[in-house]
């Protein structure tokens, strides 16, 4: 029984013991948790406290939180929304995680549906694709009618320009054209917009297919508003009457049937920099429309052949009275648009065309009131005897023959008279001016200089008739370069030979006589007084007058300059390694303008003193024979005795 009692006592105590142990463990765990929580609270920074609303941190409450004031929200289009409506993943309690991007498409489904591309960039394919906030902002989003809005017409160029004027972006994505916003500001549209006329075209008006700027397509997309075949309709949104005229005209007809060569609005007016026709810089200004706008197409051999358009229209217009006056700067004289129209341009076979035969009197009468029907039908584009027929052609040919015979006869007579006069000069008593060696130097210099001038300027003026006559229409650059450089080497060798000549007895005398002195200034003053009629006494020059000394030392200066610059330009690949590229650019400028200076000096100063001066006409023959008439010598060099040893 005692065993039974013992077992009963043990069974009774075991549940109580287990319960007591459980209570003790629970109390110990609670105490540990409270102690741990106290330790964590002590270790946390003081500023990390529980926030009751977004404004506690974002309304200038915390330095590390973006500031979003209530005024900013209340003035935006989202004034009725709560923060969590856009930032669903942001709890009121402190959040350190990066919030997800706002899903604007949750509310703006229609806009998100059409915003799948922006030009050549598509959604999900490029990180540079503009997001909603790039154009509209974040919390400060305003309606487009608000002048503070980023998408208000006044501010839209800046908004678009944040990407399209970014050099890195335009270079990476090959945006064309360069600086569209900058050029847009110069246009009639940009100036009208900046002046407060908000109805003027802005970026959205031309580039958006849905008038909200969310569906902007590249020019290659058939649905794009700036696709070649859509441009007239795009411009027609504002210019309805002009669009109708365009579609009625031959250019519009070609565009409508799918011809890619047909001109559209931007071909004539430009794309972003559209300026008024009254501005001389405009391609459709009266002074430029013929050559800058119409000629590129109507002078194209390919297009003329394809569409059966007669060639030479620009040349015949320029030859006409209208063309000559226009080229002279007259903006009131008729140009292409005056006769053919600006937008409703039709061929002469169309009865409604302004140049149809029965309509010419009315067309011409706009500038020439009372013009007769016969005068109105004069061929404007057929000026010139090669395009005439009948009696006009007969008289044109007759006059061409008369002109040719007259010109040949006058030249022949002048040549005969010149030969006779030159013979008299050569038969007169002569005095030696140059020895044979000196004459050889002068002749070599003269020929080399002329070759250098012709071959040098043929590079700059390769389209000139004389350049094409000598080197062909392609410029003959390899041959020209070879002749120019070879002649340059000959000039350098002639200069070295002249230095060798100066070391001799006669050369030293020459250098002494040609060296400048103060007496040259005195003689210059005397000559000026003599030519002005203030003195009757002509100065007495020695072997060389001040003019001849000036020519010689100018030649020395020019030879040094042209040799140095020409050598550096010839071997530019070598010199660019030892001098900055800008130095070679300076050498090119100096070489070109020094050539002009030398050429002008020879043509004016030297030619006058040796040919056109009445005292030496028909010429000073010393460049041919090394001698000159004694009387001519005495007139020029009164201060030097004729029988001096150096000139015998």
Secondary structure, 3 states (H helix, E strand, C coil): CHHHHHHHHHHHHHHHHHHHHHHHHHHHHHHHHHHHHHHHHHHCCCCCCCCCCCHHHHCCCCCCCCCCCHHHHHCCCCCCCCHHHHCCCCCCCCCCCCCCCCCHHHCCHHHHHHCCEEECEECCCCCCCCCHHHHHCCCCCCCCCCCCCCCCHHHHHHHHHHHHCCHHHHHHHCCCCCCHHHHHHHCHHHHHHHCCCCCCCCHHHHHECCCCCCCEECCCCCCCCCCCCCHHHHHHCCCHHHHHHHHHCHHHHHHHCCCCCCCCHHHHHCCCCCCCCCCCCCCCCCCCHHHHHHHHHHCCHHHHHHHCCCCCHHHHHHHCHHHHHHHCCCCCCCCHHHHHCCCCCCCCCCCCCCCCHHHHHHHHHCCCCCCCHHHHCCCHHHCCHHHCCCHHHHHHHHHHHHHHHHHHHHHHHHHHHHHHHHHHHHHCCEEECCCHHHHHHHHHHHHHHHHHHHHHHHHHCCCCHHHHHHHCCCCCHHHHHHHHHHHHHHHHHHHHHHHHHHCCHHHHHHHHHHCCCHHHHHHHHHHHHHHCCCCCCCCCCCCCCHHHHHHHHHHHHHHHHHHHHHHHHHCHHHHCCCCCHHHHHHHHHHHHHHHHHHHHHHHHHHHHHHHHCCCCCCCCCHHHHCEEEHHHHHHHCCCCCCCCHHHC
